[in-house]
Amino acid sequence: MTSLIEAMVEGLRQTAPFQSLPAMTRPQDQFWHVLNNTLLQLRQPLYHQYLHKPVPKDKVYDEAIQSGLAILHVYAANTGTHQAIVRLMNGHTDAISFQPRPLGANWTAQHLLQPQALLDSDKDPLTTAGGLPEVSTLDMLHMAGKVARAFAMCSVGPKVPSNGTATFEFAKTDNQTPARLIYRPRDLPHSAPSFVVSLKA
């Protein structure tokens, strides 16, 4: 029987950012490397000011956002997630919710991960197979938060604190765009268009 992680790794190979993903003996090693490399891609877009680096070029933002969207797309496709909502306040992630919520999972800055049972590797469907390195549901929630922040910074400018809502929409059928991210700043007039990016084929 194919595990959740195995299915996600195979799904990643169908996406543009990871078409040349090399084979590894253990799929959880493969998925951990994908996650870690994507976090490294997001490092400069998110933290260039702290690193005393210049503002990254649009290509750097785009590649990091596409990698993150691909990971979230395959996670959503294998868990029945249709949408993710991320609330940004003063440049920080304030709340993350997957809908319908896998196992009721959500995260807020005030209450952290809920339900806390998901902190138990025996109860998180991504980690029940055991072994290291682990990639958890909490990692997926935070990936959504980081991708949302990177896209917000790319959309309104890295020097403007991000305040708004980022909505990830995941395809329910093969005829739809696999994944897209819509960001609406809080003070944006309702008549103004939102910022939108889609996972490239």
Backbone torsions as a table, in degrees:
resi	resn	phi	psi	omega
1	MET	NA	131.2	-179.0
2	THR	-71.8	129.2	179.0
3	SER	-78.1	166.2	178.8
4	LEU	-59.7	-43.7	-179.5
5	ILE	-64.5	-41.8	178.0
6	GLU	-60.7	-43.1	179.6
7	ALA	-64.0	-38.2	179.8
8	MET	-68.7	-39.3	178.2
9	VAL	-63.8	-42.8	177.6
10	GLU	-64.0	-37.9	177.2
11	GLY	-64.1	-38.4	178.9
12	LEU	-59.9	-36.4	-178.8
13	ARG	-66.6	-13.3	178.0
14	GLN	-92.2	-0.8	-179.5
15	THR	-102.7	153.1	-177.3
16	ALA	-58.8	-44.1	-177.6
17	PRO	-64.9	-23.4	-171.6
18	PHE	-126.4	26.3	-179.8
19	GLN	-63.2	-30.8	-178.2
20	SER	-99.9	25.4	-179.2
21	LEU	-59.9	119.9	-178.1
22	PRO	-70.5	153.5	-180.0
23	ALA	-76.7	143.2	174.3
24	MET	-131.6	156.8	-178.1
25	THR	-64.1	-41.6	-176.5
26	ARG	-111.9	119.7	-178.3
27	PRO	-60.7	-30.1	-179.7
28	GLN	-70.7	-29.5	171.4
29	ASP	-63.6	-43.9	-179.6
30	GLN	-59.1	-49.5	-176.4
31	PHE	-67.4	-37.2	177.8
32	TRP	-62.6	-42.3	178.5
33	HIS	-63.5	-40.5	177.2
34	VAL	-60.7	-47.6	-179.7
35	LEU	-62.4	-46.5	-178.2
36	ASN	-62.9	-43.0	179.5
37	ASN	-65.0	-36.1	178.5
38	THR	-69.4	-38.6	175.5
39	LEU	-62.2	-37.3	176.5
40	LEU	-66.6	-37.4	176.1
41	GLN	-62.4	-37.8	-177.9
42	LEU	-78.0	-13.9	-174.1
43	ARG	-59.4	-50.2	-177.0
44	GLN	-69.7	-45.0	176.9
45	PRO	-57.8	-38.2	-175.4
46	LEU	-84.7	-34.2	-168.7
47	TYR	-123.5	19.1	-176.4
48	HIS	-59.6	-32.2	179.2
49	GLN	-66.2	-41.8	178.9
50	TYR	-69.4	-29.7	-179.5
51	LEU	-86.5	-0.5	-178.5
52	HIS	57.6	43.8	178.0
53	LYS	-111.3	158.0	176.2
54	PRO	-67.8	163.3	177.7
55	VAL	-61.5	128.1	-178.5
56	PRO	-63.4	154.5	175.7
57	LYS	-71.5	160.2	-178.5
58	ASP	-56.0	-34.6	-178.6
59	LYS	-62.2	-37.2	-179.8
60	VAL	-66.4	-44.3	175.8
61	TYR	-59.8	-48.2	-174.7
62	ASP	-60.6	-45.9	-178.4
63	GLU	-63.9	-41.2	179.8
64	ALA	-67.2	-42.5	-179.6
65	ILE	-66.1	-40.8	179.2
66	GLN	-64.3	-40.5	178.0
67	SER	-63.3	-44.2	178.8
68	GLY	-64.4	-41.3	177.8
69	LEU	-61.9	-38.8	-179.8
70	ALA	-63.5	-43.9	178.4
71	ILE	-61.6	-46.6	-179.2
72	LEU	-66.6	-34.5	177.4
73	HIS	-61.1	-49.0	-177.6
74	VAL	-70.8	-32.1	174.9
75	TYR	-63.0	-47.5	-179.1
76	ALA	-62.7	-42.1	-178.1
77	ALA	-62.8	-28.9	-176.4
78	ASN	-99.9	-1.7	179.1
79	THR	-124.0	0.4	180.0
80	GLY	77.6	19.4	178.6
81	THR	-80.4	129.6	-179.3
82	HIS	-103.4	-22.9	-173.3
83	GLN	-157.0	150.0	171.6
84	ALA	-132.1	135.8	-179.9
85	ILE	-116.5	127.9	177.9
86	VAL	-123.4	124.8	176.8
87	ARG	-101.0	125.9	-179.9
88	LEU	-108.6	135.5	177.9
89	MET	-136.3	123.1	177.8
90	ASN	53.1	39.0	176.4
91	GLY	82.7	3.7	-178.8
92	HIS	-121.6	156.4	176.1
93	THR	-79.2	123.9	-177.3
94	ASP	-103.1	-32.3	-179.0
95	ALA	-158.1	145.1	178.6
96	ILE	-136.6	131.1	179.6
97	SER	-141.3	128.8	173.2
98	PHE	-95.9	136.3	-177.5
99	GLN	-131.2	134.5	-14.6
100	PRO	-59.7	144.5	-172.1
101	ARG	-70.8	120.2	172.8
102	PRO	-62.3	117.2	-179.6
103	LEU	58.7	23.1	-178.9
104	GLY	72.6	20.4	-173.3
105	ALA	-75.3	132.6	170.8
106	ASN	-156.3	168.4	-177.6
107	TRP	-140.6	137.4	171.4
108	THR	-134.7	155.4	179.6
109	ALA	-63.4	-27.3	-178.5
110	GLN	-82.2	-43.5	-173.2
111	HIS	-109.0	-4.5	-178.8
112	LEU	60.3	-148.4	-174.6
113	LEU	-73.4	132.5	173.4
114	GLN	-131.5	138.6	-7.8
115	PRO	-73.5	149.8	-177.2
116	GLN	-66.7	-14.5	177.7
117	ALA	-59.7	-24.9	-179.8
118	LEU	-69.8	-12.2	174.5
119	LEU	-73.4	-13.8	176.5
120	ASP	-86.2	117.4	-176.3
121	SER	-62.1	-19.8	178.2
122	ASP	-79.2	-12.1	-177.6
123	LYS	-113.2	-11.4	176.4
124	ASP	-86.3	121.4	-176.9
125	PRO	-60.5	-20.6	178.1
126	LEU	-79.7	-17.9	-174.2
127	THR	-121.7	2.6	-176.8
128	THR	-64.9	-22.0	179.9
129	ALA	-70.1	-15.9	178.8
130	GLY	79.5	178.1	179.7
131	GLY	85.3	166.4	179.7
132	LEU	-123.4	153.1	0.1
133	PRO	-79.8	154.3	-178.3
134	GLU	-100.8	143.1	167.7
135	VAL	-122.4	122.9	-171.2
136	SER	-111.6	172.8	174.4
137	THR	-61.0	-36.5	177.6
138	LEU	-61.3	-37.9	176.5
139	ASP	-60.4	-39.0	179.6
140	MET	-68.2	-40.5	176.5
141	LEU	-60.1	-46.6	-178.2
142	HIS	-70.9	-28.6	174.4
143	MET	-61.8	-42.2	177.5
144	ALA	-60.5	-41.9	179.1
145	GLY	-63.7	-42.2	-178.4
146	LYS	-69.8	-41.4	179.0
147	VAL	-65.3	-40.4	178.2
148	ALA	-61.5	-44.3	179.5
149	ARG	-65.0	-41.6	179.4
150	ALA	-62.5	-42.7	-179.3
151	PHE	-68.7	-37.1	177.3
152	ALA	-63.0	-43.8	179.2
153	MET	-64.0	-39.8	179.3
154	CYS	-67.4	-33.1	-174.7
155	SER	-79.3	-46.3	-173.9
156	VAL	-106.3	-6.3	179.6
157	GLY	107.9	137.4	-175.3
158	PRO	-67.8	-16.8	-178.1
159	LYS	-91.4	-5.1	179.1
160	VAL	-98.7	119.0	179.4
161	PRO	-58.1	132.1	-176.6
162	SER	-76.7	120.8	174.9
163	ASN	-134.1	109.1	-178.0
164	GLY	169.8	-165.5	-177.4
165	THR	-124.8	130.5	175.9
166	ALA	-109.5	128.0	-179.8
167	THR	-117.6	120.5	174.2
168	PHE	-93.9	128.9	176.2
169	GLU	-115.9	127.6	-177.9
170	PHE	-112.9	142.2	-174.2
171	ALA	-62.6	138.9	173.6
172	LYS	-98.9	-19.0	178.3
173	THR	-134.8	165.0	-179.1
174	ASP	-68.3	-18.1	-177.6
175	ASN	-83.5	-7.5	-177.9
176	GLN	-96.9	160.7	173.3
177	THR	-61.1	128.6	-174.8
178	PRO	-52.6	-43.2	-179.7
179	ALA	-158.4	142.3	172.6
180	ARG	-145.3	155.3	-176.4
181	LEU	-123.6	127.3	-179.4
182	ILE	-117.4	124.8	178.8
183	TYR	-118.0	127.2	177.1
184	ARG	-123.7	111.1	175.2
185	PRO	-60.2	148.1	-175.1
186	ARG	-60.9	-39.2	-176.1
187	ASP	-91.0	10.9	179.6
188	LEU	-76.0	129.3	177.8
189	PRO	-59.0	146.3	-178.1
190	HIS	-61.3	-25.6	-179.1
191	SER	-78.2	-15.1	-177.9
192	ALA	-82.5	145.1	178.7
193	PRO	-71.0	149.0	175.9
194	SER	-81.0	169.5	174.4
195	PHE	-90.0	131.8	-174.8
196	VAL	-133.6	138.0	172.7
197	VAL	-136.9	141.1	179.4
198	SER	-117.7	153.6	174.4
199	LEU	-67.7	125.1	-176.9
200	LYS	-76.1	145.4	-179.8
201	ALA	-74.2	NA	NA
